């Protein structure tokens, strides 16, 4: 029999994570993942967002999109099911790094 054990833990700060398994958006409360087989669609959506300064696309029941701030320095990025989107603000340079990584 395993004895009960409780250890302290804390929530991470909001982040974006990308690897071959998928693209993750965590906003401090919600965490969504776009699986590896959707990374081409994620890349296209981010490219569209950066080029046109706004985008909203959906695949199945998941949406991905956002908008570039007026000063061009920050991107509001959202993703997930329509009724429970994770939303983060990221530096434009950080999202461009994600885009470059998605291009390979």
N, CA and C atoms as a LAMMPS dump frame, in Angstrom:
ITEM: TIMESTEP
0
ITEM: NUMBER OF ATOMS
312
ITEM: BOX BOUNDS ff ff ff
-5.0000000000000000e+02 5.0000000000000000e+02
-5.0000000000000000e+02 5.0000000000000000e+02
-5.0000000000000000e+02 5.0000000000000000e+02
ITEM: ATOMS id mol type element x y z
1 1 1 N 0.838 -1.181 0
2 1 2 C 0 0 0
3 1 3 C 0.882 1.243 0
4 2 1 N 0.529 2.211 -0.849
5 2 2 C 1.276 3.451 -0.944
6 2 3 C 0.76 4.422 0.104
7 3 1 N 1.685 4.985 0.84
8 3 2 C 1.335 5.986 1.842
9 3 3 C 1.003 7.306 1.149
10 4 1 N 0.038 8.042 1.666
11 4 2 C -0.287 9.351 1.081
12 4 3 C 0.924 10.28 1.14
13 5 1 N 1.071 11.067 0.112
14 5 2 C 2.17 12.025 0.025
15 5 3 C 1.662 13.287 -0.659
16 6 1 N 1.923 14.42 -0.061
17 6 2 C 1.591 15.708 -0.66
18 6 3 C 2.868 16.523 -0.737
19 7 1 N 3.145 17.067 -1.925
20 7 2 C 4.325 17.907 -2.1
21 7 3 C 3.881 19.269 -2.624
22 8 1 N 4.595 20.326 -2.272
23 8 2 C 4.219 21.651 -2.76
24 8 3 C 4.41 21.74 -4.272
25 9 1 N 3.559 22.51 -4.911
26 9 2 C 3.649 22.753 -6.347
27 9 3 C 3.138 24.158 -6.62
28 10 1 N 3.454 24.668 -7.79
29 10 2 C 2.981 25.994 -8.175
30 10 3 C 2.693 25.99 -9.673
31 11 1 N 1.824 26.866 -10.078
32 11 2 C 1.481 26.985 -11.491
33 11 3 C 2.603 27.691 -12.243
34 12 1 N 2.893 27.244 -13.449
35 12 2 C 3.902 27.949 -14.247
36 12 3 C 3.343 29.249 -14.796
37 13 1 N 4.248 30.121 -15.201
38 13 2 C 3.846 31.349 -15.878
39 13 3 C 3.35 30.98 -17.28
40 14 1 N 2.572 31.847 -17.905
41 14 2 C 2.118 31.572 -19.271
42 14 3 C 3.307 31.32 -20.205
43 15 1 N 3.088 30.442 -21.192
44 15 2 C 4.167 30.115 -22.128
45 15 3 C 3.601 29.566 -23.431
46 16 1 N 4.457 29.584 -24.452
47 16 2 C 4.249 28.851 -25.693
48 16 3 C 5.332 27.787 -25.733
49 17 1 N 4.992 26.598 -26.222
50 17 2 C 5.98 25.531 -26.366
51 17 3 C 5.748 24.843 -27.704
52 18 1 N 6.831 24.561 -28.399
53 18 2 C 6.75 23.894 -29.691
54 18 3 C 7.787 22.791 -29.744
55 19 1 N 7.349 21.606 -30.133
56 19 2 C 8.263 20.527 -30.485
57 19 3 C 7.57 19.651 -31.516
58 20 1 N 8.167 18.537 -31.866
59 20 2 C 7.599 17.706 -32.924
60 20 3 C 6.255 17.083 -32.539
61 21 1 N 5.905 17.096 -31.263
62 21 2 C 4.636 16.517 -30.817
63 21 3 C 3.482 17.489 -30.878
64 22 1 N 3.793 18.791 -30.941
65 22 2 C 2.718 19.752 -31.014
66 22 3 C 3.118 21.15 -30.595
67 23 1 N 2.132 22.036 -30.626
68 23 2 C 2.274 23.435 -30.238
69 23 3 C 1.338 23.681 -29.063
70 24 1 N 1.892 24.188 -27.976
71 24 2 C 1.153 24.368 -26.735
72 24 3 C 1.046 25.853 -26.408
73 25 1 N -0.162 26.268 -26.018
74 25 2 C -0.396 27.613 -25.498
75 25 3 C -0.933 27.449 -24.079
76 26 1 N -0.212 28.027 -23.105
77 26 2 C -0.676 28.031 -21.715
78 26 3 C -0.769 29.475 -21.274
79 27 1 N -1.955 29.895 -20.834
80 27 2 C -2.16 31.297 -20.462
81 27 3 C -2.188 31.539 -18.955
82 28 1 N -1.78 30.557 -18.21
83 28 2 C -1.795 30.689 -16.761
84 28 3 C -3.008 30.032 -16.131
85 29 1 N -4.005 29.726 -16.933
86 29 2 C -5.214 29.072 -16.441
87 29 3 C -5.65 27.917 -17.322
88 30 1 N -5.5 28.108 -18.625
89 30 2 C -5.884 27.064 -19.586
90 30 3 C -4.672 26.66 -20.399
91 31 1 N -4.664 25.403 -20.787
92 31 2 C -3.584 24.884 -21.618
93 31 3 C -4.203 24.13 -22.784
94 32 1 N -3.815 24.489 -23.986
95 32 2 C -4.323 23.786 -25.162
96 32 3 C -3.131 23.308 -25.977
97 33 1 N -3.362 22.266 -26.749
98 33 2 C -2.312 21.742 -27.612
99 33 3 C -2.87 21.509 -29.009
100 34 1 N -2.07 21.879 -29.985
101 34 2 C -2.329 21.52 -31.369
102 34 3 C -1.356 20.391 -31.671
103 35 1 N -1.885 19.208 -31.921
104 35 2 C -1.071 18.003 -32.087
105 35 3 C -0.123 18.127 -33.283
106 36 1 N 0.899 17.312 -33.266
107 36 2 C 1.933 17.341 -34.293
108 36 3 C 1.418 17.292 -35.712
109 37 1 N 0.354 16.547 -35.949
110 37 2 C -0.17 16.446 -37.311
111 37 3 C -0.857 17.721 -37.783
112 38 1 N -1.001 18.728 -36.917
113 38 2 C -1.601 20.013 -37.307
114 38 3 C -0.563 21.126 -37.427
115 39 1 N 0.719 20.806 -37.263
116 39 2 C 1.737 21.856 -37.237
117 39 3 C 1.842 22.625 -38.553
118 40 1 N 1.562 21.99 -39.684
119 40 2 C 1.547 22.722 -40.951
120 40 3 C 0.467 23.793 -40.95
121 41 1 N -0.696 23.44 -40.429
122 41 2 C -1.805 24.39 -40.317
123 41 3 C -1.463 25.5 -39.325
124 42 1 N -0.817 25.151 -38.207
125 42 2 C -0.382 26.155 -37.224
126 42 3 C 0.601 27.122 -37.885
127 43 1 N 1.585 26.583 -38.638
128 43 2 C 2.564 27.42 -39.333
129 43 3 C 1.87 28.383 -40.287
130 44 1 N 0.948 27.872 -41.098
131 44 2 C 0.221 28.727 -42.046
132 44 3 C -0.558 29.822 -41.325
133 45 1 N -1.173 29.487 -40.21
134 45 2 C -1.96 30.466 -39.457
135 45 3 C -1.07 31.55 -38.88
136 46 1 N 0.061 31.168 -38.316
137 46 2 C 0.984 32.165 -37.748
138 46 3 C 1.566 33.036 -38.851
139 47 1 N 1.898 32.449 -39.989
140 47 2 C 2.402 33.247 -41.109
141 47 3 C 1.361 34.27 -41.56
142 48 1 N 0.116 33.844 -41.671
143 48 2 C -0.975 34.739 -42.048
144 48 3 C -1.143 35.852 -41.02
145 49 1 N -1.101 35.503 -39.758
146 49 2 C -1.225 36.476 -38.678
147 49 3 C -0.117 37.525 -38.754
148 50 1 N 1.113 37.09 -38.946
149 50 2 C 2.227 38.031 -38.995
150 50 3 C 2.19 38.89 -40.261
151 51 1 N 1.745 38.331 -41.357
152 51 2 C 1.686 39.067 -42.615
153 51 3 C 0.545 40.076 -42.637
154 52 1 N -0.641 39.636 -42.237
155 52 2 C -1.821 40.5 -42.336
156 52 3 C -2.149 41.244 -41.04
157 53 1 N -1.393 40.965 -39.989
158 53 2 C -1.551 41.612 -38.673
159 53 3 C -2.785 41.139 -37.914
160 54 1 N -3.505 40.161 -38.462
161 54 2 C -4.627 39.54 -37.769
162 54 3 C -4.994 38.263 -38.505
163 55 1 N -5.553 37.331 -37.785
164 55 2 C -6.002 36.073 -38.397
165 55 3 C -6.868 35.327 -37.397
166 56 1 N -7.821 34.577 -37.937
167 56 2 C -8.587 33.611 -37.155
168 56 3 C -8.904 32.457 -38.096
169 57 1 N -8.463 31.264 -37.706
170 57 2 C -8.737 30.071 -38.503
171 57 3 C -9.202 28.97 -37.564
172 58 1 N -9.922 28.021 -38.115
173 58 2 C -10.327 26.893 -37.292
174 58 3 C -10.115 25.599 -38.044
175 59 1 N -9.891 24.575 -37.275
176 59 2 C -9.752 23.214 -37.782
177 59 3 C -10.501 22.335 -36.805
178 60 1 N -11.58 21.74 -37.287
179 60 2 C -12.437 20.99 -36.374
180 60 3 C -13.03 21.954 -35.37
181 61 1 N -12.929 21.623 -34.099
182 61 2 C -13.492 22.496 -33.071
183 61 3 C -12.454 23.413 -32.432
184 62 1 N -11.224 23.439 -32.966
185 62 2 C -10.181 24.294 -32.419
186 62 3 C -9.928 25.497 -33.325
187 63 1 N -9.766 26.649 -32.688
188 63 2 C -9.449 27.89 -33.369
189 63 3 C -8.027 28.291 -33.026
190 64 1 N -7.398 29.034 -33.928
191 64 2 C -6.098 29.635 -33.681
192 64 3 C -6.093 30.972 -34.385
193 65 1 N -5.623 31.989 -33.713
194 65 2 C -5.58 33.304 -34.332
195 65 3 C -5.013 34.337 -33.405
196 66 1 N -5.194 35.583 -33.797
197 66 2 C -4.71 36.668 -32.969
198 66 3 C -4.626 37.962 -33.741
199 67 1 N -3.947 38.92 -33.126
200 67 2 C -3.771 40.223 -33.734
201 67 3 C -2.464 40.837 -33.254
202 68 1 N -1.843 41.616 -34.138
203 68 2 C -0.62 42.337 -33.809
204 68 3 C -1.017 43.707 -33.27
205 69 1 N -0.363 44.139 -32.202
206 69 2 C -0.67 45.442 -31.607
207 69 3 C -0.365 46.568 -32.591
208 70 1 N -0.955 47.718 -32.335
209 70 2 C -0.757 48.867 -33.215
210 70 3 C 0.7 49.28 -33.315
211 71 1 N 1.464 49.132 -32.226
212 71 2 C 2.881 49.501 -32.277
213 71 3 C 3.748 48.401 -32.898
214 72 1 N 3.144 47.265 -33.236
215 72 2 C 3.857 46.187 -33.897
216 72 3 C 4.82 45.411 -33.025
217 73 1 N 4.75 45.579 -31.721
218 73 2 C 5.698 44.934 -30.821
219 73 3 C 5.162 43.682 -30.134
220 74 1 N 3.827 43.587 -30.024
221 74 2 C 3.197 42.514 -29.263
222 74 3 C 2.124 41.845 -30.109
223 75 1 N 1.996 40.539 -29.913
224 75 2 C 0.945 39.787 -30.584
225 75 3 C 0.057 39.155 -29.524
226 76 1 N -1.242 39.363 -29.632
227 76 2 C -2.196 38.623 -28.824
228 76 3 C -2.519 37.361 -29.604
229 77 1 N -2.248 36.21 -29.008
230 77 2 C -2.442 34.919 -29.664
231 77 3 C -3.473 34.133 -28.872
232 78 1 N -4.44 33.552 -29.56
233 78 2 C -5.445 32.733 -28.886
234 78 3 C -5.612 31.422 -29.624
235 79 1 N -6.005 30.406 -28.871
236 79 2 C -6.227 29.107 -29.482
237 79 3 C -7.03 28.208 -28.573
238 80 1 N -7.694 27.23 -29.188
239 80 2 C -8.462 26.251 -28.445
240 80 3 C -9.891 26.189 -28.914
241 81 1 N -10.731 25.498 -28.168
242 81 2 C -12.15 25.442 -28.523
243 81 3 C -12.79 26.823 -28.332
244 82 1 N -13.785 27.118 -29.141
245 82 2 C -14.389 28.455 -29.154
246 82 3 C -14.879 28.914 -27.789
247 83 1 N -15.333 27.997 -26.968
248 83 2 C -15.885 28.383 -25.675
249 83 3 C -14.866 28.361 -24.538
250 84 1 N -13.583 28.124 -24.854
251 84 2 C -12.571 28.06 -23.797
252 84 3 C -11.182 28.346 -24.361
253 85 1 N -11.025 29.492 -25.027
254 85 2 C -9.754 29.844 -25.649
255 85 3 C -8.696 30.196 -24.614
256 86 1 N -7.485 29.734 -24.846
257 86 2 C -6.317 30.21 -24.105
258 86 3 C -5.805 31.432 -24.853
259 87 1 N -5.472 32.501 -24.138
260 87 2 C -5.038 33.75 -24.759
261 87 3 C -3.798 34.269 -24.053
262 88 1 N -2.777 34.617 -24.858
263 88 2 C -1.538 35.168 -24.317
264 88 3 C -1.096 36.353 -25.166
265 89 1 N -0.351 37.246 -24.555
266 89 2 C 0.36 38.294 -25.278
267 89 3 C 1.825 37.876 -25.331
268 90 1 N 2.405 37.895 -26.528
269 90 2 C 3.815 37.537 -26.702
270 90 3 C 4.5 38.615 -27.524
271 91 1 N 5.802 38.768 -27.307
272 91 2 C 6.572 39.694 -28.123
273 91 3 C 6.551 39.216 -29.569
274 92 1 N 6.475 40.145 -30.49
275 92 2 C 6.479 39.819 -31.908
276 92 3 C 7.689 38.962 -32.257
277 93 1 N 8.856 39.311 -31.719
278 93 2 C 10.074 38.544 -32.007
279 93 3 C 9.956 37.099 -31.546
280 94 1 N 9.282 36.875 -30.434
281 94 2 C 9.104 35.508 -29.933
282 94 3 C 8.233 34.692 -30.877
283 95 1 N 7.154 35.298 -31.391
284 95 2 C 6.301 34.574 -32.319
285 95 3 C 7.006 34.349 -33.651
286 96 1 N 7.844 35.282 -34.06
287 96 2 C 8.643 35.076 -35.268
288 96 3 C 9.619 33.918 -35.086
289 97 1 N 10.135 33.74 -33.871
290 97 2 C 11.014 32.59 -33.593
291 97 3 C 10.24 31.287 -33.686
292 98 1 N 8.999 31.277 -33.2
293 98 2 C 8.136 30.091 -33.333
294 98 3 C 7.906 29.81 -34.811
295 99 1 N 7.604 30.853 -35.578
296 99 2 C 7.376 30.699 -37.015
297 99 3 C 8.6 30.098 -37.695
298 100 1 N 9.778 30.596 -37.377
299 100 2 C 11.009 30.091 -37.985
300 100 3 C 11.224 28.618 -37.642
301 101 1 N 10.951 28.249 -36.411
302 101 2 C 11.099 26.86 -35.987
303 101 3 C 10.106 25.964 -36.723
304 102 1 N 8.897 26.459 -36.935
305 102 2 C 7.889 25.675 -37.662
306 102 3 C 8.284 25.465 -39.122
307 103 1 N 8.997 26.414 -39.677
308 103 2 C 9.473 26.276 -41.071
309 103 3 C 10.562 25.235 -41.188
310 104 1 N 11.259 24.983 -40.084
311 104 2 C 12.323 23.978 -40.092
312 104 3 C 13.581 24.541 -40.547
